[in-house]
Amino acid sequence: MTKKHGCYNRKPFLDTQFVQNGWTEDGRKIVEQVPFRMSRHCEYDSRATDPGCEGCCWQKDVKDRLAILGEEDGN
């Protein structure tokens, strides 16, 4: 059995995330909520052929794109 990657069927990213924006004078973190700006899709280049990705819900989009482009092997 092939070991699946840690991101296998991960939950979708949230719309926002909390990030640190400095420190207070008494040493506490200042945290603020900001919009999520990264890609929401899997960006792993070999996900169409990597056995650790087989069956992952995030693999579907690359197979759809490859079909549209007329490429079946991911190259």
PyMOL Python script that loads the backbone (N, CA, C, O; Angstrom):
from pymol import cmd

cmd.read_pdbstr("""\
ATOM      1  N   MET A   1       0.844  -1.191   0.000  1.00  0.00           N
ATOM      2  CA  MET A   1       0.000   0.000   0.000  1.00  0.00           C
ATOM      3  C   MET A   1       0.889   1.255   0.000  1.00  0.00           C
ATOM      4  O   MET A   1       1.848   1.349   0.766  1.00  0.00           O
ATOM      5  N   THR A   2       0.562   2.187  -0.847  1.00  0.00           N
ATOM      6  CA  THR A   2       1.313   3.428  -0.960  1.00  0.00           C
ATOM      7  C   THR A   2       0.946   4.376   0.171  1.00  0.00           C
ATOM      8  O   THR A   2      -0.229   4.569   0.482  1.00  0.00           O
ATOM      9  N   LYS A   3       1.972   4.966   0.782  1.00  0.00           N
ATOM     10  CA  LYS A   3       1.729   5.943   1.846  1.00  0.00           C
ATOM     11  C   LYS A   3       1.210   7.241   1.224  1.00  0.00           C
ATOM     12  O   LYS A   3       1.778   7.746   0.256  1.00  0.00           O
ATOM     13  N   LYS A   4       0.139   7.764   1.784  1.00  0.00           N
ATOM     14  CA  LYS A   4      -0.440   9.019   1.300  1.00  0.00           C
ATOM     15  C   LYS A   4       0.288  10.200   1.940  1.00  0.00           C
ATOM     16  O   LYS A   4       0.820  10.084   3.044  1.00  0.00           O
ATOM     17  N   HIS A   5       0.308  11.311   1.258  1.00  0.00           N
ATOM     18  CA  HIS A   5       0.950  12.530   1.759  1.00  0.00           C
ATOM     19  C   HIS A   5       0.104  13.165   2.867  1.00  0.00           C
ATOM     20  O   HIS A   5      -1.094  12.903   2.968  1.00  0.00           O
ATOM     21  N   GLY A   6       0.728  13.988   3.683  1.00  0.00           N
ATOM     22  CA  GLY A   6       0.030  14.643   4.791  1.00  0.00           C
ATOM     23  C   GLY A   6      -1.085  15.574   4.354  1.00  0.00           C
ATOM     24  O   GLY A   6      -1.994  15.865   5.132  1.00  0.00           O
ATOM     25  N   CYS A   7      -1.024  16.041   3.126  1.00  0.00           N
ATOM     26  CA  CYS A   7      -2.047  16.950   2.599  1.00  0.00           C
ATOM     27  C   CYS A   7      -3.200  16.203   1.945  1.00  0.00           C
ATOM     28  O   CYS A   7      -4.139  16.832   1.456  1.00  0.00           O
ATOM     29  N   TYR A   8      -3.150  14.877   1.926  1.00  0.00           N
ATOM     30  CA  TYR A   8      -4.145  14.053   1.244  1.00  0.00           C
ATOM     31  C   TYR A   8      -5.549  14.377   1.762  1.00  0.00           C
ATOM     32  O   TYR A   8      -5.813  14.267   2.959  1.00  0.00           O
ATOM     33  N   ASN A   9      -6.444  14.776   0.861  1.00  0.00           N
ATOM     34  CA  ASN A   9      -7.834  15.124   1.175  1.00  0.00           C
ATOM     35  C   ASN A   9      -7.956  16.155   2.305  1.00  0.00           C
ATOM     36  O   ASN A   9      -8.879  16.093   3.117  1.00  0.00           O
ATOM     37  N   ARG A  10      -7.015  17.096   2.343  1.00  0.00           N
ATOM     38  CA  ARG A  10      -7.053  18.132   3.378  1.00  0.00           C
ATOM     39  C   ARG A  10      -8.319  18.969   3.241  1.00  0.00           C
ATOM     40  O   ARG A  10      -8.930  19.025   2.174  1.00  0.00           O
ATOM     41  N   LYS A  11      -8.698  19.612   4.328  1.00  0.00           N
ATOM     42  CA  LYS A  11      -9.850  20.509   4.286  1.00  0.00           C
ATOM     43  C   LYS A  11      -9.477  21.752   3.485  1.00  0.00           C
ATOM     44  O   LYS A  11      -8.302  22.114   3.425  1.00  0.00           O
ATOM     45  N   PRO A  12     -10.456  22.410   2.869  1.00  0.00           N
ATOM     46  CA  PRO A  12     -10.164  23.656   2.145  1.00  0.00           C
ATOM     47  C   PRO A  12      -9.613  24.716   3.099  1.00  0.00           C
ATOM     48  O   PRO A  12      -9.933  24.722   4.288  1.00  0.00           O
ATOM     49  N   PHE A  13      -8.794  25.599   2.568  1.00  0.00           N
ATOM     50  CA  PHE A  13      -8.262  26.681   3.379  1.00  0.00           C
ATOM     51  C   PHE A  13      -9.380  27.643   3.767  1.00  0.00           C
ATOM     52  O   PHE A  13     -10.375  27.772   3.053  1.00  0.00           O
ATOM     53  N   LEU A  14      -9.211  28.307   4.889  1.00  0.00           N
ATOM     54  CA  LEU A  14     -10.171  29.312   5.347  1.00  0.00           C
ATOM     55  C   LEU A  14     -10.035  30.581   4.511  1.00  0.00           C
ATOM     56  O   LEU A  14      -9.036  30.762   3.814  1.00  0.00           O
ATOM     57  N   ASP A  15     -11.026  31.451   4.578  1.00  0.00           N
ATOM     58  CA  ASP A  15     -10.981  32.712   3.838  1.00  0.00           C
ATOM     59  C   ASP A  15     -10.001  33.709   4.440  1.00  0.00           C
ATOM     60  O   ASP A  15      -9.498  34.588   3.741  1.00  0.00           O
ATOM     61  N   THR A  16      -9.731  33.575   5.728  1.00  0.00           N
ATOM     62  CA  THR A  16      -8.804  34.477   6.412  1.00  0.00           C
ATOM     63  C   THR A  16      -7.858  33.654   7.277  1.00  0.00           C
ATOM     64  O   THR A  16      -8.096  32.476   7.543  1.00  0.00           O
ATOM     65  N   GLN A  17      -6.779  34.304   7.709  1.00  0.00           N
ATOM     66  CA  GLN A  17      -5.830  33.670   8.618  1.00  0.00           C
ATOM     67  C   GLN A  17      -5.349  34.701   9.627  1.00  0.00           C
ATOM     68  O   GLN A  17      -5.424  35.906   9.387  1.00  0.00           O
ATOM     69  N   PHE A  18      -4.859  34.216  10.750  1.00  0.00           N
ATOM     70  CA  PHE A  18      -4.338  35.101  11.780  1.00  0.00           C
ATOM     71  C   PHE A  18      -2.818  35.152  11.667  1.00  0.00           C
ATOM     72  O   PHE A  18      -2.163  34.114  11.566  1.00  0.00           O
ATOM     73  N   VAL A  19      -2.262  36.355  11.686  1.00  0.00           N
ATOM     74  CA  VAL A  19      -0.815  36.540  11.578  1.00  0.00           C
ATOM     75  C   VAL A  19      -0.348  37.506  12.662  1.00  0.00           C
ATOM     76  O   VAL A  19      -1.097  38.368  13.122  1.00  0.00           O
ATOM     77  N   GLN A  20       0.903  37.336  13.053  1.00  0.00           N
ATOM     78  CA  GLN A  20       1.479  38.239  14.045  1.00  0.00           C
ATOM     79  C   GLN A  20       1.883  39.544  13.385  1.00  0.00           C
ATOM     80  O   GLN A  20       2.436  39.555  12.285  1.00  0.00           O
ATOM     81  N   ASN A  21       1.597  40.652  14.076  1.00  0.00           N
ATOM     82  CA  ASN A  21       1.945  41.964  13.566  1.00  0.00           C
ATOM     83  C   ASN A  21       2.610  42.774  14.672  1.00  0.00           C
ATOM     84  O   ASN A  21       2.143  43.856  15.030  1.00  0.00           O
ATOM     85  N   GLY A  22       3.703  42.240  15.209  1.00  0.00           N
ATOM     86  CA  GLY A  22       4.461  42.959  16.216  1.00  0.00           C
ATOM     87  C   GLY A  22       4.195  42.481  17.633  1.00  0.00           C
ATOM     88  O   GLY A  22       3.614  41.420  17.860  1.00  0.00           O
ATOM     89  N   TRP A  23       4.642  43.304  18.583  1.00  0.00           N
ATOM     90  CA  TRP A  23       4.549  42.996  20.013  1.00  0.00           C
ATOM     91  C   TRP A  23       4.020  44.212  20.764  1.00  0.00           C
ATOM     92  O   TRP A  23       4.237  45.352  20.352  1.00  0.00           O
ATOM     93  N   THR A  24       3.322  43.958  21.870  1.00  0.00           N
ATOM     94  CA  THR A  24       2.906  45.053  22.738  1.00  0.00           C
ATOM     95  C   THR A  24       4.092  45.445  23.609  1.00  0.00           C
ATOM     96  O   THR A  24       5.099  44.738  23.642  1.00  0.00           O
ATOM     97  N   GLU A  25       3.981  46.545  24.301  1.00  0.00           N
ATOM     98  CA  GLU A  25       5.073  46.994  25.163  1.00  0.00           C
ATOM     99  C   GLU A  25       5.352  46.027  26.302  1.00  0.00           C
ATOM    100  O   GLU A  25       6.472  45.961  26.808  1.00  0.00           O
ATOM    101  N   ASP A  26       4.317  45.267  26.709  1.00  0.00           N
ATOM    102  CA  ASP A  26       4.532  44.313  27.799  1.00  0.00           C
ATOM    103  C   ASP A  26       4.865  42.909  27.286  1.00  0.00           C
ATOM    104  O   ASP A  26       4.814  41.955  28.062  1.00  0.00           O
ATOM    105  N   GLY A  27       5.207  42.754  25.993  1.00  0.00           N
ATOM    106  CA  GLY A  27       5.717  41.493  25.466  1.00  0.00           C
ATOM    107  C   GLY A  27       4.703  40.530  24.886  1.00  0.00           C
ATOM    108  O   GLY A  27       5.051  39.395  24.561  1.00  0.00           O
ATOM    109  N   ARG A  28       3.445  40.957  24.747  1.00  0.00           N
ATOM    110  CA  ARG A  28       2.438  40.078  24.142  1.00  0.00           C
ATOM    111  C   ARG A  28       2.417  40.270  22.628  1.00  0.00           C
ATOM    112  O   ARG A  28       2.699  41.357  22.125  1.00  0.00           O
ATOM    113  N   LYS A  29       2.077  39.197  21.906  1.00  0.00           N
ATOM    114  CA  LYS A  29       1.981  39.273  20.450  1.00  0.00           C
ATOM    115  C   LYS A  29       0.776  40.114  20.046  1.00  0.00           C
ATOM    116  O   LYS A  29      -0.279  40.052  20.676  1.00  0.00           O
ATOM    117  N   ILE A  30       0.947  40.893  18.997  1.00  0.00           N
ATOM    118  CA  ILE A  30      -0.178  41.577  18.362  1.00  0.00           C
ATOM    119  C   ILE A  30      -0.571  40.712  17.169  1.00  0.00           C
ATOM    120  O   ILE A  30       0.245  40.480  16.277  1.00  0.00           O
ATOM    121  N   VAL A  31      -1.813  40.232  17.144  1.00  0.00           N
ATOM    122  CA  VAL A  31      -2.284  39.343  16.098  1.00  0.00           C
ATOM    123  C   VAL A  31      -3.447  40.009  15.381  1.00  0.00           C
ATOM    124  O   VAL A  31      -4.320  40.612  16.004  1.00  0.00           O
ATOM    125  N   GLU A  32      -3.440  39.888  14.058  1.00  0.00           N
ATOM    126  CA  GLU A  32      -4.554  40.422  13.286  1.00  0.00           C
ATOM    127  C   GLU A  32      -4.996  39.405  12.243  1.00  0.00           C
ATOM    128  O   GLU A  32      -4.240  38.514  11.859  1.00  0.00           O
ATOM    129  N   GLN A  33      -6.215  39.557  11.802  1.00  0.00           N
ATOM    130  CA  GLN A  33      -6.790  38.659  10.809  1.00  0.00           C
ATOM    131  C   GLN A  33      -6.647  39.299   9.435  1.00  0.00           C
ATOM    132  O   GLN A  33      -6.993  40.465   9.245  1.00  0.00           O
ATOM    133  N   VAL A  34      -6.131  38.520   8.469  1.00  0.00           N
ATOM    134  CA  VAL A  34      -5.926  39.026   7.114  1.00  0.00           C
ATOM    135  C   VAL A  34      -6.537  38.050   6.106  1.00  0.00           C
ATOM    136  O   VAL A  34      -6.695  36.870   6.419  1.00  0.00           O
ATOM    137  N   PRO A  35      -6.879  38.516   4.911  1.00  0.00           N
ATOM    138  CA  PRO A  35      -7.427  37.618   3.884  1.00  0.00           C
ATOM    139  C   PRO A  35      -6.396  36.582   3.449  1.00  0.00           C
ATOM    140  O   PRO A  35      -5.200  36.873   3.415  1.00  0.00           O
ATOM    141  N   PHE A  36      -6.847  35.386   3.119  1.00  0.00           N
ATOM    142  CA  PHE A  36      -5.987  34.333   2.597  1.00  0.00           C
ATOM    143  C   PHE A  36      -5.683  34.652   1.142  1.00  0.00           C
ATOM    144  O   PHE A  36      -6.606  34.775   0.337  1.00  0.00           O
ATOM    145  N   ARG A  37      -4.413  34.791   0.786  1.00  0.00           N
ATOM    146  CA  ARG A  37      -4.031  35.238  -0.562  1.00  0.00           C
ATOM    147  C   ARG A  37      -3.366  34.160  -1.416  1.00  0.00           C
ATOM    148  O   ARG A  37      -3.155  34.373  -2.609  1.00  0.00           O
ATOM    149  N   MET A  38      -3.036  33.020  -0.837  1.00  0.00           N
ATOM    150  CA  MET A  38      -2.356  31.981  -1.607  1.00  0.00           C
ATOM    151  C   MET A  38      -3.355  31.190  -2.451  1.00  0.00           C
ATOM    152  O   MET A  38      -4.567  31.340  -2.292  1.00  0.00           O
ATOM    153  N   SER A  39      -2.847  30.364  -3.333  1.00  0.00           N
ATOM    154  CA  SER A  39      -3.710  29.498  -4.135  1.00  0.00           C
ATOM    155  C   SER A  39      -4.465  28.545  -3.227  1.00  0.00           C
ATOM    156  O   SER A  39      -3.904  28.036  -2.257  1.00  0.00           O
ATOM    157  N   ARG A  40      -5.705  28.302  -3.525  1.00  0.00           N
ATOM    158  CA  ARG A  40      -6.512  27.365  -2.734  1.00  0.00           C
ATOM    159  C   ARG A  40      -6.385  25.944  -3.276  1.00  0.00           C
ATOM    160  O   ARG A  40      -6.833  24.995  -2.633  1.00  0.00           O
ATOM    161  N   HIS A  41      -5.783  25.793  -4.441  1.00  0.00           N
ATOM    162  CA  HIS A  41      -5.665  24.492  -5.086  1.00  0.00           C
ATOM    163  C   HIS A  41      -4.310  23.864  -4.780  1.00  0.00           C
ATOM    164  O   HIS A  41      -3.385  24.547  -4.341  1.00  0.00           O
ATOM    165  N   CYS A  42      -4.202  22.585  -5.010  1.00  0.00           N
ATOM    166  CA  CYS A  42      -2.930  21.880  -4.854  1.00  0.00           C
ATOM    167  C   CYS A  42      -1.967  22.381  -5.924  1.00  0.00           C
ATOM    168  O   CYS A  42      -2.325  22.446  -7.100  1.00  0.00           O
ATOM    169  N   GLU A  43      -0.771  22.728  -5.532  1.00  0.00           N
ATOM    170  CA  GLU A  43       0.224  23.222  -6.470  1.00  0.00           C
ATOM    171  C   GLU A  43       1.378  22.236  -6.664  1.00  0.00           C
ATOM    172  O   GLU A  43       2.413  22.596  -7.225  1.00  0.00           O
ATOM    173  N   TYR A  44       1.206  20.998  -6.204  1.00  0.00           N
ATOM    174  CA  TYR A  44       2.240  19.980  -6.349  1.00  0.00           C
ATOM    175  C   TYR A  44       2.305  19.548  -7.808  1.00  0.00           C
ATOM    176  O   TYR A  44       1.329  19.021  -8.341  1.00  0.00           O
ATOM    177  N   ASP A  45       3.441  19.765  -8.455  1.00  0.00           N
ATOM    178  CA  ASP A  45       3.576  19.529  -9.891  1.00  0.00           C
ATOM    179  C   ASP A  45       3.373  18.076 -10.311  1.00  0.00           C
ATOM    180  O   ASP A  45       2.937  17.820 -11.434  1.00  0.00           O
ATOM    181  N   SER A  46       3.677  17.129  -9.443  1.00  0.00           N
ATOM    182  CA  SER A  46       3.592  15.710  -9.814  1.00  0.00           C
ATOM    183  C   SER A  46       2.348  15.020  -9.281  1.00  0.00           C
ATOM    184  O   SER A  46       2.303  13.791  -9.240  1.00  0.00           O
ATOM    185  N   ARG A  47       1.347  15.769  -8.877  1.00  0.00           N
ATOM    186  CA  ARG A  47       0.172  15.144  -8.259  1.00  0.00           C
ATOM    187  C   ARG A  47      -0.610  14.247  -9.200  1.00  0.00           C
ATOM    188  O   ARG A  47      -1.336  13.363  -8.745  1.00  0.00           O
ATOM    189  N   ALA A  48      -0.478  14.454 -10.501  1.00  0.00           N
ATOM    190  CA  ALA A  48      -1.202  13.607 -11.461  1.00  0.00           C
ATOM    191  C   ALA A  48      -0.592  12.217 -11.567  1.00  0.00           C
ATOM    192  O   ALA A  48      -1.273  11.270 -11.959  1.00  0.00           O
ATOM    193  N   THR A  49       0.690  12.086 -11.220  1.00  0.00           N
ATOM    194  CA  THR A  49       1.374  10.801 -11.379  1.00  0.00           C
ATOM    195  C   THR A  49       1.924  10.235 -10.079  1.00  0.00           C
ATOM    196  O   THR A  49       2.316   9.069 -10.051  1.00  0.00           O
ATOM    197  N   ASP A  50       1.970  11.004  -9.013  1.00  0.00           N
ATOM    198  CA  ASP A  50       2.529  10.543  -7.734  1.00  0.00           C
ATOM    199  C   ASP A  50       1.558   9.566  -7.071  1.00  0.00           C
ATOM    200  O   ASP A  50       0.405   9.923  -6.827  1.00  0.00           O
ATOM    201  N   PRO A  51       2.003   8.331  -6.772  1.00  0.00           N
ATOM    202  CA  PRO A  51       1.118   7.349  -6.135  1.00  0.00           C
ATOM    203  C   PRO A  51       0.573   7.821  -4.781  1.00  0.00           C
ATOM    204  O   PRO A  51      -0.503   7.387  -4.370  1.00  0.00           O
ATOM    205  N   GLY A  52       1.296   8.697  -4.089  1.00  0.00           N
ATOM    206  CA  GLY A  52       0.837   9.218  -2.804  1.00  0.00           C
ATOM    207  C   GLY A  52      -0.332  10.179  -2.926  1.00  0.00           C
ATOM    208  O   GLY A  52      -0.944  10.557  -1.927  1.00  0.00           O
ATOM    209  N   CYS A  53      -0.640  10.571  -4.153  1.00  0.00           N
ATOM    210  CA  CYS A  53      -1.755  11.484  -4.413  1.00  0.00           C
ATOM    211  C   CYS A  53      -2.973  10.764  -4.977  1.00  0.00           C
ATOM    212  O   CYS A  53      -4.055  11.346  -5.058  1.00  0.00           O
ATOM    213  N   GLU A  54      -2.809   9.516  -5.362  1.00  0.00           N
ATOM    214  CA  GLU A  54      -3.881   8.780  -6.031  1.00  0.00           C
ATOM    215  C   GLU A  54      -5.155   8.775  -5.199  1.00  0.00           C
ATOM    216  O   GLU A  54      -5.157   8.336  -4.049  1.00  0.00           O
ATOM    217  N   GLY A  55      -6.245   9.271  -5.794  1.00  0.00           N
ATOM    218  CA  GLY A  55      -7.543   9.300  -5.134  1.00  0.00           C
ATOM    219  C   GLY A  55      -7.809  10.542  -4.298  1.00  0.00           C
ATOM    220  O   GLY A  55      -8.906  10.693  -3.760  1.00  0.00           O
ATOM    221  N   CYS A  56      -6.843  11.425  -4.177  1.00  0.00           N
ATOM    222  CA  CYS A  56      -7.018  12.650  -3.380  1.00  0.00           C
ATOM    223  C   CYS A  56      -8.045  13.561  -4.052  1.00  0.00           C
ATOM    224  O   CYS A  56      -8.083  13.673  -5.277  1.00  0.00           O
ATOM    225  N   CYS A  57      -8.874  14.206  -3.236  1.00  0.00           N
ATOM    226  CA  CYS A  57      -9.885  15.113  -3.792  1.00  0.00           C
ATOM    227  C   CYS A  57      -9.250  16.313  -4.498  1.00  0.00           C
ATOM    228  O   CYS A  57      -9.899  16.929  -5.343  1.00  0.00           O
ATOM    229  N   TRP A  58      -8.009  16.658  -4.179  1.00  0.00           N
ATOM    230  CA  TRP A  58      -7.331  17.796  -4.800  1.00  0.00           C
ATOM    231  C   TRP A  58      -6.620  17.403  -6.085  1.00  0.00           C
ATOM    232  O   TRP A  58      -6.107  18.268  -6.795  1.00  0.00           O
ATOM    233  N   GLN A  59      -6.581  16.116  -6.392  1.00  0.00           N
ATOM    234  CA  GLN A  59      -5.948  15.652  -7.619  1.00  0.00           C
ATOM    235  C   GLN A  59      -6.854  15.859  -8.822  1.00  0.00           C
ATOM    236  O   GLN A  59      -6.374  15.981  -9.949  1.00  0.00           O
ATOM    237  N   LYS A  60      -8.140  15.899  -8.593  1.00  0.00           N
ATOM    238  CA  LYS A  60      -9.119  15.983  -9.672  1.00  0.00           C
ATOM    239  C   LYS A  60      -8.894  17.193 -10.573  1.00  0.00           C
ATOM    240  O   LYS A  60      -8.988  17.072 -11.795  1.00  0.00           O
ATOM    241  N   ASP A  61      -8.605  18.340 -10.004  1.00  0.00           N
ATOM    242  CA  ASP A  61      -8.481  19.538 -10.830  1.00  0.00           C
ATOM    243  C   ASP A  61      -7.344  19.442 -11.837  1.00  0.00           C
ATOM    244  O   ASP A  61      -7.466  19.963 -12.946  1.00  0.00           O
ATOM    245  N   VAL A  62      -6.243  18.792 -11.479  1.00  0.00           N
ATOM    246  CA  VAL A  62      -5.142  18.678 -12.440  1.00  0.00           C
ATOM    247  C   VAL A  62      -5.505  17.736 -13.576  1.00  0.00           C
ATOM    248  O   VAL A  62      -5.140  17.996 -14.723  1.00  0.00           O
ATOM    249  N   LYS A  63      -6.211  16.652 -13.290  1.00  0.00           N
ATOM    250  CA  LYS A  63      -6.614  15.738 -14.349  1.00  0.00           C
ATOM    251  C   LYS A  63      -7.589  16.427 -15.305  1.00  0.00           C
ATOM    252  O   LYS A  63      -7.530  16.207 -16.515  1.00  0.00           O
ATOM    253  N   ASP A  64      -8.480  17.255 -14.772  1.00  0.00           N
ATOM    254  CA  ASP A  64      -9.404  18.005 -15.618  1.00  0.00           C
ATOM    255  C   ASP A  64      -8.641  18.975 -16.517  1.00  0.00           C
ATOM    256  O   ASP A  64      -8.950  19.095 -17.703  1.00  0.00           O
ATOM    257  N   ARG A  65      -7.642  19.669 -15.956  1.00  0.00           N
ATOM    258  CA  ARG A  65      -6.855  20.612 -16.741  1.00  0.00           C
ATOM    259  C   ARG A  65      -6.053  19.899 -17.822  1.00  0.00           C
ATOM    260  O   ARG A  65      -5.959  20.380 -18.952  1.00  0.00           O
ATOM    261  N   LEU A  66      -5.469  18.741 -17.471  1.00  0.00           N
ATOM    262  CA  LEU A  66      -4.688  17.995 -18.459  1.00  0.00           C
ATOM    263  C   LEU A  66      -5.568  17.518 -19.604  1.00  0.00           C
ATOM    264  O   LEU A  66      -5.134  17.510 -20.756  1.00  0.00           O
ATOM    265  N   ALA A  67      -6.801  17.119 -19.300  1.00  0.00           N
ATOM    266  CA  ALA A  67      -7.725  16.685 -20.349  1.00  0.00           C
ATOM    267  C   ALA A  67      -8.056  17.845 -21.283  1.00  0.00           C
ATOM    268  O   ALA A  67      -8.135  17.674 -22.500  1.00  0.00           O
ATOM    269  N   ILE A  68      -8.245  19.014 -20.705  1.00  0.00           N
ATOM    270  CA  ILE A  68      -8.540  20.202 -21.514  1.00  0.00           C
ATOM    271  C   ILE A  68      -7.368  20.543 -22.423  1.00  0.00           C
ATOM    272  O   ILE A  68      -7.557  20.939 -23.573  1.00  0.00           O
ATOM    273  N   LEU A  69      -6.153  20.386 -21.894  1.00  0.00           N
ATOM    274  CA  LEU A  69      -4.950  20.697 -22.671  1.00  0.00           C
ATOM    275  C   LEU A  69      -4.571  19.576 -23.639  1.00  0.00           C
ATOM    276  O   LEU A  69      -3.689  19.758 -24.478  1.00  0.00           O
ATOM    277  N   GLY A  70      -5.228  18.417 -23.530  1.00  0.00           N
ATOM    278  CA  GLY A  70      -4.920  17.296 -24.393  1.00  0.00           C
ATOM    279  C   GLY A  70      -3.702  16.522 -23.950  1.00  0.00           C
ATOM    280  O   GLY A  70      -3.106  15.790 -24.741  1.00  0.00           O
ATOM    281  N   GLU A  71      -3.318  16.677 -22.672  1.00  0.00           N
ATOM    282  CA  GLU A  71      -2.165  15.973 -22.127  1.00  0.00           C
ATOM    283  C   GLU A  71      -2.678  14.950 -21.132  1.00  0.00           C
ATOM    284  O   GLU A  71      -3.465  15.288 -20.248  1.00  0.00           O
ATOM    285  N   GLU A  72      -2.247  13.718 -21.260  1.00  0.00           N
ATOM    286  CA  GLU A  72      -2.752  12.697 -20.374  1.00  0.00           C
ATOM    287  C   GLU A  72      -1.718  12.222 -19.374  1.00  0.00           C
ATOM    288  O   GLU A  72      -2.083  11.657 -18.343  1.00  0.00           O
ATOM    289  N   ASP A  73      -0.443  12.434 -19.643  1.00  0.00           N
ATOM    290  CA  ASP A  73       0.578  11.900 -18.750  1.00  0.00           C
ATOM    291  C   ASP A  73       1.155  12.937 -17.792  1.00  0.00           C
ATOM    292  O   ASP A  73       2.024  12.602 -16.986  1.00  0.00           O
ATOM    293  N   GLY A  74       0.699  14.186 -17.855  1.00  0.00           N
ATOM    294  CA  GLY A  74       1.185  15.231 -16.970  1.00  0.00           C
ATOM    295  C   GLY A  74       2.436  15.914 -17.435  1.00  0.00           C
ATOM    296  O   GLY A  74       2.957  16.772 -16.722  1.00  0.00           O
ATOM    297  N   ASN A  75       2.951  15.573 -18.612  1.00  0.00           N
ATOM    298  CA  ASN A  75       4.171  16.191 -19.131  1.00  0.00           C
ATOM    299  C   ASN A  75       3.857  17.190 -20.218  1.00  0.00           C
ATOM    300  O   ASN A  75       4.767  17.808 -20.771  1.00  0.00           O
TER     301      ASN A  75
END
""", "prot")
cmd.dss("prot")
cmd.show_as("cartoon", "prot")
cmd.util.cbc("prot")
cmd.orient("prot")
